[in-house]
Amino acid sequence: MESIIDHADAYALLTDGRRVHVRSVTPQDWRAVCRSSTRRPGLALLGHPGRLGVGVSSFAAVGEKYDVSANDVLLHWESARDTRFGLLHVESFGNPRKVARTARRPSRLIPLFAVDPEQSPSHARTALYAQAGIITLPSLGALIGVAALAAHQPAPAGSGVAVLANTHGMAALAGAATRVLGERPDGRSANTLLVALAPTAPRTMDPTATARGAGRDAVVLAVVADQPESVTVLRSERDPGVAVPFCNDAADAARAPAAVLGAVQLTGRLEEEIGIPDGVDLPRLEDLLRGWAAAAVAGRILEPAERALLLAALGLRAGGSPAQARVVTLTGWQDPVFGPLVSAAVGDGGAMRTLLVPVGPRECTALADQAVGPANFAVADAAARLSAALDACPALASARLCVAGAEVVSVSAAVGPVVEENPYPRRLRREPRGVSARRLGPKPHRSAGRHHHDRGLGMREQALHDVAGAEPQQFVRVG
């Protein structure tokens, strides 16, 4: 399914390859841009904002990404000056590293939110979103709740949250939800007010009246446990310009202001320059790894003497483990989908955090701070050097560095064949049997020339090739 709309059209055209679905978009004050991979989440992203009074400035459902991908949508959002925030529901990435690089630019201009059910720092998908400046939510309902808050309420000024409830149970439930998310239940300095209403108690409070009297800078949202919809928006009868989001889940309600605050803090950040650390002999490193990989077609583990040469080319030194020093294990490998990755773990435990390569100085410092605490230069420096090696030398299949104090106490590495194939190529494919479709160019004819189906030609280039009369295959625009 592939389609793009903007607010000039006011209609969304969705197709699954056999049927075409037309969905109208009510023109409103344009606030959001939406991107989805498949039709059903796409329809949800279109339907809920309209129900909540959130105008959609553009929408894209990219399907199998044959002619429109997430990168194209992000580039379009970068120039959408009349848009306040973006929503994403991505099932797969055509080129994850390119998505991470491309998303950093629009995320510095507008808040971007995405659905990520895993939300684990050790997963590559979560790392991609974090490094791109995209705030993740665990479900589509939580994403819609954030959209309602971002569209109708000002951005929170801080992490403090005041809880106002009509029963002790609802107060405890809402307070616990804010604490789990790292927010501070604080009724004195907070400008975010979470109104929690129990269905069994009399409705003695009106959140819309509370929002009207709280002032323009106050953020007000409510939790109503017996509400059938996950999120709805109610407007004040006295002042229709005041709109309050209502959630039926305290966790989603508490998560929304934290997500908006995190996204707003990421906008306006400066772009980080990623370079080669001092002391890394990149030409020497490439020659060594290329030679070792050429001598072992199927790949192999490096010998101790070879590991010593690898450390020297990285500008690292090996030594013994200092007494009572915390050992941090840095692991890097070439992932077939996400490309080179670096992860950190303490001792023999699982990965605490994973990062997509290349990794900048700010991300390396955050990685070291999370592993061993602040002001640990050795771990951050080793992570930067390992990242540079993985990025420049795809023959380095994997490497593991154990860092304690300022020394590398152990190292292991392996070389392997370089795989250049893209796991999700953007290209045309053959027409399915029984499906009639418009041909690109004139009717195909027999030819002794080479088939170009697997060469990944773009739609325009493929059409031109058909017109030239050299293509024997029939192709369709697939989605």
Residue pairs with C-beta under 8 A, 6 or more apart in sequence:
1 14
1 15
1 16
1 17
1 38
1 39
1 42
1 61
1 62
1 63
1 479
2 15
2 61
2 62
2 63
2 64
2 66
2 67
2 68
2 477
2 479
3 12
3 13
3 14
3 15
3 59
3 60
3 61
4 58
4 59
4 60
4 68
4 73
4 76
5 11
5 12
5 13
5 25
5 58
5 59
5 60
6 57
6 58
7 25
7 27
7 30
7 55
7 56
7 57
7 58
9 25
10 24
10 25
10 26
10 27
11 22
11 23
11 24
11 25
12 22
12 23
12 24
12 25
12 42
12 46
12 59
12 61
13 20
13 21
13 22
14 20
14 21
14 22
14 23
14 39
14 42
14 43
14 61
15 21
15 479
16 39
16 63
16 479
17 432
17 435
17 478
17 479
18 435
21 39
21 43
23 43
23 46
23 47
25 46
25 50
25 56
25 59
26 50
26 55
27 55
28 50
28 53
28 54
28 55
29 55
30 55
30 56
30 57
30 82
30 83
31 54
31 55
31 56
31 57
31 83
31 84
31 85
31 150
31 151
32 49
32 54
32 55
32 56
32 57
32 83
32 84
32 85
32 86
32 87
32 147
32 150
32 151
33 56
33 57
33 58
33 59
33 77
33 80
33 83
33 85
33 86
33 87
34 42
34 45
34 46
34 49
34 56
34 58
34 59
34 60
34 86
34 87
34 88
35 59
35 60
35 61
35 62
35 70
35 73
35 86
35 87
35 88
35 89
35 90
36 42
36 45
36 59
36 60
36 61
36 62
36 88
36 89
37 61
37 62
37 63
37 89
37 90
37 91
37 92
38 61
38 63
38 91
39 61
41 89
41 140
42 59
42 61
42 89
44 140
44 144
45 59
45 87
45 89
45 140
46 56
46 59
48 54
48 144
48 147
48 231
49 55
49 56
49 144
49 147
49 151
50 56
51 232
52 144
52 147
52 148
52 151
52 152
52 231
52 232
52 233
52 245
53 151
53 152
53 233
53 243
54 147
54 148
54 151
54 152
55 151
57 80
57 82
57 83
58 76
58 77
58 80
58 83
60 68
60 72
60 73
60 76
62 68
62 69
62 70
62 72
62 73
62 479
63 479
64 478
64 479
65 92
65 94
65 424
65 426
66 426
66 427
66 428
66 429
66 477
66 478
66 479
67 426
67 458
67 459
67 477
67 479
69 94
69 95
69 426
70 88
70 90
70 93
70 94
70 99
70 102
71 94
71 95
71 98
71 99
71 102
74 99
74 102
74 103
74 105
74 106
75 102
77 83
77 86
77 106
77 110
77 112
78 105
78 106
78 109
80 110
83 110
84 110
84 111
84 150
84 151
85 110
85 111
85 112
85 113
85 147
85 150
85 151
85 263
86 106
86 110
86 111
86 112
86 113
87 113
87 114
87 143
87 147
88 112
88 113
88 114
88 115
88 134
89 114
89 115
89 140
89 143
90 114
90 115
92 424
93 99
93 128
93 337
93 338
93 424
94 422
94 424
94 425
94 426
95 422
95 424
96 124
96 128
96 337
96 338
96 339
96 356
97 338
97 339
97 356
99 128
99 132
100 128
100 131
100 132
100 356
101 132
103 112
103 132
103 133
103 134
104 131
104 132
104 133
104 271
106 112
107 132
107 133
107 134
107 263
107 266
107 267
108 133
108 266
108 267
108 268
108 269
108 271
109 267
110 267
111 135
111 150
111 260
111 263
111 264
111 266
111 267
112 132
112 133
112 134
112 135
112 263
113 134
113 135
113 136
113 137
113 143
113 146
113 147
113 150
113 259
113 263
114 129
114 134
114 135
114 136
114 137
114 143
115 136
115 137
115 138
115 139
115 140
115 142
115 143
116 125
116 126
116 129
116 136
116 137
116 138
117 138
117 139
118 125
118 126
119 126
119 136
119 138
120 126
121 127
121 130
121 352
121 353
121 354
122 343
122 350
122 351
122 352
122 353
122 354
123 354
124 335
124 337
124 338
124 341
124 354
124 356
126 136
126 354
127 341
127 353
127 354
127 355
127 356
128 338
128 356
129 135
129 136
130 136
131 355
131 356
131 363
133 266
133 267
133 269
135 146
135 259
135 262
135 263
135 266
137 143
137 146
137 255
137 259
139 252
141 230
141 231
141 249
141 252
142 252
142 255
142 256
144 230
144 231
145 230
145 231
145 245
145 247
145 252
145 253
145 255
145 256
146 255
146 256
146 259
146 260
148 231
148 233
148 245
148 256
149 219
149 221
149 245
149 256
149 257
149 260
150 260
152 233
152 243
152 244
152 245
153 219
153 220
153 221
153 243
153 244
153 245
154 216
154 217
154 218
154 219
155 219
155 260
155 261
155 264
156 191
156 192
156 219
156 257
156 260
156 261
156 264
157 191
157 217
158 189
158 190
158 191
158 192
158 261
159 182
159 183
159 184
159 258
159 261
160 183
160 184
160 185
160 186
160 189
160 190
160 191
160 192
161 178
161 183
161 184
161 185
161 186
161 190
161 192
161 193
161 194
161 254
161 257
162 185
162 186
162 187
162 188
162 190
162 192
162 193
162 194
163 171
163 174
163 175
163 178
163 185
163 187
163 193
163 194
163 196
164 193
164 194
164 195
164 196
164 205
164 210
165 171
165 174
165 195
165 196
165 197
165 198
166 196
166 197
166 198
166 201
166 202
166 203
166 204
166 205
167 198
167 200
167 201
169 198
170 196
170 197
170 198
170 223
170 225
170 250
171 196
173 196
173 223
173 250
174 194
174 196
174 223
174 250
174 253
174 254
175 185
176 250
177 250
177 251
177 253
177 254
177 255
178 184
178 185
178 194
178 254
179 185
180 251
180 254
181 251
181 254
181 255
181 258
182 258
183 254
183 257
183 258
184 190
191 217
191 218
191 219
192 218
192 219
192 220
192 221
192 257
193 210
193 211
193 214
193 218
193 219
193 220
193 221
194 221
194 222
194 223
194 253
194 254
195 205
195 207
195 210
195 220
195 221
195 222
195 223
196 222
196 223
196 250
197 203
197 205
197 207
197 222
197 223
197 224
197 225
198 225
199 224
199 225
199 226
207 220
207 221
207 222
207 234
207 244
207 246
208 234
208 235
208 236
208 237
208 242
208 243
208 244
209 236
209 238
210 220
211 218
211 220
211 236
211 242
211 244
212 236
212 238
212 239
212 242
214 220
219 257
220 244
221 244
221 245
221 246
221 247
221 253
221 256
221 257
222 244
222 245
222 246
222 247
222 253
223 246
223 247
223 248
223 249
223 250
223 253
224 246
224 247
224 248
225 248
226 248
227 246
227 247
227 248
228 248
229 248
230 247
230 248
230 249
230 252
231 245
231 246
231 247
231 248
231 252
232 245
232 246
233 243
233 244
233 245
233 246
234 243
234 244
234 246
235 241
235 242
235 243
235 244
236 242
236 243
236 244
245 253
245 256
247 253
247 256
272 360
272 361
272 362
272 363
273 360
274 358
274 359
274 360
274 361
276 282
276 388
276 392
277 315
277 381
277 384
277 385
277 388
278 315
279 314
279 315
279 385
280 313
280 314
280 315
280 385
280 388
280 389
281 312
281 313
281 315
282 388
282 392
284 313
285 310
285 313
285 314
285 389
285 392
285 393
286 392
286 393
288 306
288 309
288 310
288 313
289 310
289 393
289 395
289 396
289 415
290 393
290 395
292 300
292 302
292 306
292 395
292 415
293 299
293 395
293 415
293 416
293 417
293 418
296 415
297 417
298 416
298 417
299 397
299 414
299 415
299 416
299 417
300 414
300 415
301 412
301 413
301 414
302 310
302 412
302 413
302 414
302 415
306 413
307 411
307 412
307 413
308 318
310 399
310 411
310 413
311 317
311 318
311 408
311 411
314 385
314 386
314 389
315 385
316 382
316 385
316 401
316 408
317 407
317 408
318 407
318 408
318 409
318 410
318 411
319 407
319 408
319 409
320 407
320 409
321 327
321 404
321 405
321 407
321 409
322 404
322 405
322 407
325 404
325 405
326 346
326 347
326 372
326 404
327 346
327 347
327 402
327 403
327 404
327 409
328 344
328 345
328 346
328 368
328 371
328 372
328 379
328 402
328 403
328 404
329 344
329 345
329 346
329 347
329 348
329 400
329 401
329 402
329 403
330 342
330 343
330 344
330 379
330 382
330 383
330 386
330 400
330 401
330 402
330 403
331 342
331 343
331 344
331 345
331 351
331 398
331 399
331 400
332 340
332 341
332 342
332 343
332 357
332 386
332 387
332 389
332 390
332 396
332 398
332 399
332 400
333 340
333 341
333 390
333 397
333 398
333 399
334 340
334 390
334 394
334 396
334 397
334 398
334 416
334 419
335 341
336 419
336 423
337 423
337 424
338 356
339 356
339 357
340 356
340 357
340 387
340 390
340 391
340 394
341 354
341 355
341 356
341 357
341 390
342 354
342 355
342 357
342 359
342 367
342 383
342 386
342 387
342 390
343 351
343 352
343 353
343 354
343 355
344 351
344 352
344 353
344 367
344 368
344 370
344 371
344 379
344 383
345 351
345 352
345 371
346 352
346 371
346 372
352 370
352 371
353 367
353 370
353 371
355 363
355 367
355 383
355 387
357 387
357 390
357 391
358 387
358 388
358 391
359 367
359 383
359 384
359 387
361 380
361 384
364 380
364 381
364 383
364 384
364 387
365 380
367 379
367 380
367 383
368 376
368 377
368 379
368 380
368 383
369 376
371 379
372 379
377 406
378 403
378 405
378 406
378 407
379 403
382 401
382 403
382 408
386 399
386 401
389 396
389 399
390 396
390 399
394 418
394 419
395 415
395 416
395 417
395 418
396 413
396 415
397 414
397 415
397 416
398 413
398 414
398 416
399 411
399 412
399 413
399 414
400 410
400 411
400 412
400 413
401 408
401 410
401 411
402 408
402 409
402 410
402 411
403 409
425 456
426 456
426 458
427 453
427 454
427 455
427 456
427 457
428 440
428 453
428 457
428 459
428 462
428 475
428 476
428 477
428 478
429 453
429 475
429 476
429 478
430 453
430 473
430 474
430 475
430 476
431 437
431 474
431 475
431 476
432 476
435 476
437 476
437 477
438 476
438 477
439 466
439 474
439 475
439 476
440 459
440 462
440 463
440 466
440 475
440 476
440 477
441 463
441 464
441 465
441 466
441 467
441 471
442 466
442 467
442 469
444 466
444 471
444 472
444 473
444 474
445 469
445 472
446 472
447 469
447 470
447 471
447 472
449 470
449 471
449 472
451 471
451 472
451 473
452 462
452 465
452 470
452 471
452 473
453 473
453 475
457 465
459 477
462 471
462 475
465 471
466 475
